[in-house]
Amino acid sequence: MTRALVLNGPNLGRLGSREPEVYGSADHDDLVAAVSRWADELGIDVEVRQTDDESQLVGWLHEAVDARAHVVLNPAAFTHYSYALRDAAAQVTHAGLTLVEVHISNPYAREEFRHRSVIGPIATGTVAGFGVDSYRLALQAVAARA
């Protein structure tokens, strides 16, 4: 069975209460339930994690490489400047695994500082702007490539 880690960065644990006009009303528990349901439908063994800690995300990316798990990564604010996260994410794709960068909102329709991703250039692909459904699309991409 295909294995994937769905990794969520800073402030995503605040879904449902943080800027619902941007991120929607679903909270993180709703996201976990939806991702689990979609993964089951696609035959993916999935684990969803969230942290506000950059070093934790780096460690989880290393774990994905070692465990041969594909990754759906919402780096959140780290998207725009974390070279440590970028280098760890590059190890995923260099290992021949799929890494999909995902965003709930469309960063290009927001503030200019959000228009640059240091993760996008090394990701297999990016899905953004479809709300929580961005995760479903990312999981479909993982399933199609696995």
C-alpha positions as CSV (number, residue, x, y, z in Angstrom):
1,M,0.0,0.0,0.0
2,T,1.2,3.5,-0.8
3,R,2.2,5.4,2.3
4,A,2.1,9.2,2.6
5,L,2.7,11.8,5.3
6,V,0.5,14.9,5.2
7,L,2.5,17.6,7.0
8,N,1.1,20.9,8.0
9,G,3.1,23.9,9.1
10,P,2.6,26.9,11.4
11,N,-0.8,28.1,12.3
12,L,-2.7,25.4,10.5
13,G,-3.7,24.0,13.9
14,R,-5.8,27.2,14.1
15,L,-8.0,26.3,11.1
16,G,-11.6,27.2,11.6
17,S,-10.8,30.2,13.8
18,R,-7.9,31.8,11.9
19,E,-9.2,34.1,9.1
20,P,-12.1,31.9,8.0
21,E,-12.7,34.3,5.1
22,V,-9.3,33.1,3.7
23,Y,-9.0,29.5,5.1
24,G,-12.7,28.5,5.5
25,S,-14.6,27.2,8.5
26,A,-13.2,23.6,8.6
27,D,-10.9,23.1,11.6
28,H,-7.9,20.9,11.7
29,D,-9.8,17.9,13.0
30,D,-12.2,18.3,10.0
31,L,-9.1,18.4,7.7
32,V,-7.7,15.2,9.3
33,A,-11.0,13.4,8.9
34,A,-11.4,14.5,5.3
35,V,-7.8,13.6,4.4
36,S,-8.2,10.2,6.1
37,R,-11.4,9.5,4.1
38,W,-9.9,10.5,0.8
39,A,-6.7,8.5,1.4
40,D,-8.8,5.4,2.2
41,E,-10.7,5.9,-1.1
42,L,-7.4,6.1,-2.9
43,G,-5.7,3.2,-1.1
44,I,-3.2,5.4,0.6
45,D,-2.0,4.7,4.1
46,V,-1.9,8.3,5.5
47,E,-0.8,10.0,8.6
48,V,-1.6,13.7,9.1
49,R,0.6,15.9,11.3
50,Q,0.8,19.5,12.3
51,T,3.4,21.6,14.0
52,D,4.4,25.2,14.4
53,D,8.1,24.1,14.7
54,E,10.3,24.3,11.7
55,S,12.8,21.8,13.0
56,Q,9.9,19.3,13.6
57,L,8.9,19.6,9.9
58,V,12.5,19.0,8.8
59,G,12.7,15.9,11.0
60,W,9.4,14.6,9.5
61,L,10.7,15.1,6.0
62,H,13.8,13.1,6.9
63,E,11.5,10.4,8.3
64,A,9.5,10.3,5.1
65,V,12.7,9.7,3.1
66,D,13.8,6.9,5.5
67,A,10.3,5.3,5.5
68,R,9.8,5.7,1.7
69,A,6.7,7.7,2.3
70,H,5.3,10.3,-0.2
71,V,4.6,13.7,1.2
72,V,1.8,16.3,1.0
73,L,3.3,19.4,2.5
74,N,1.6,22.6,3.5
75,P,4.6,24.6,4.7
76,A,2.4,27.6,5.5
77,A,4.6,30.7,6.3
78,F,7.7,28.6,5.9
79,T,6.9,28.4,2.2
80,H,8.4,31.8,1.6
81,Y,11.8,31.7,3.3
82,S,12.7,28.4,5.0
83,Y,15.8,27.1,3.2
84,A,16.1,24.4,5.8
85,L,12.7,23.1,4.9
86,R,13.5,23.4,1.2
87,D,16.6,21.3,1.6
88,A,14.8,18.6,3.6
89,A,12.0,18.6,1.0
90,A,14.5,18.2,-1.8
91,Q,15.6,15.0,-0.2
92,V,12.1,13.6,-0.7
93,T,12.1,14.2,-4.4
94,H,15.7,13.2,-4.9
95,A,14.8,9.9,-3.2
96,G,12.2,9.3,-6.1
97,L,9.2,10.1,-3.9
98,T,6.4,12.4,-4.7
99,L,6.2,15.7,-2.8
100,V,3.2,17.9,-3.4
101,E,3.2,21.4,-2.0
102,V,-0.3,22.3,-1.0
103,H,-2.0,25.5,0.1
104,I,-5.6,26.1,1.1
105,S,-5.6,29.7,-0.3
106,N,-4.0,30.9,-3.5
107,P,-0.8,32.6,-2.4
108,Y,-0.6,34.5,-5.8
109,A,-4.0,36.1,-5.0
110,R,-2.7,37.4,-1.7
111,E,0.0,39.8,-0.5
112,E,3.1,40.1,-2.6
113,F,5.4,38.5,0.0
114,R,3.4,35.3,-0.5
115,H,4.1,35.1,-4.2
116,R,7.5,33.4,-3.7
117,S,7.9,29.8,-2.7
118,V,11.2,28.2,-1.9
119,I,9.5,24.8,-1.9
120,G,7.7,24.9,-5.2
121,P,10.8,24.6,-7.4
122,I,11.8,21.3,-5.8
123,A,8.3,19.9,-5.4
124,T,6.8,17.4,-7.8
125,G,3.9,19.8,-8.1
126,T,1.8,22.4,-6.3
127,V,-1.9,22.5,-5.6
128,A,-3.3,25.8,-4.2
129,G,-6.4,27.8,-3.9
130,F,-9.1,25.1,-3.6
131,G,-9.6,25.3,0.1
132,V,-9.4,22.0,2.0
133,D,-10.1,20.3,-1.3
134,S,-6.5,21.1,-2.3
135,Y,-5.5,18.2,-0.1
136,R,-7.8,15.8,-2.0
137,L,-6.2,16.9,-5.3
138,A,-2.7,16.5,-3.8
139,L,-3.6,12.9,-2.6
140,Q,-4.9,12.1,-6.1
141,A,-1.6,13.2,-7.5
142,V,0.3,11.0,-5.1
143,A,-1.9,8.0,-5.9
144,A,-1.5,8.6,-9.7
145,R,2.3,8.7,-9.3
146,A,2.8,5.9,-6.8
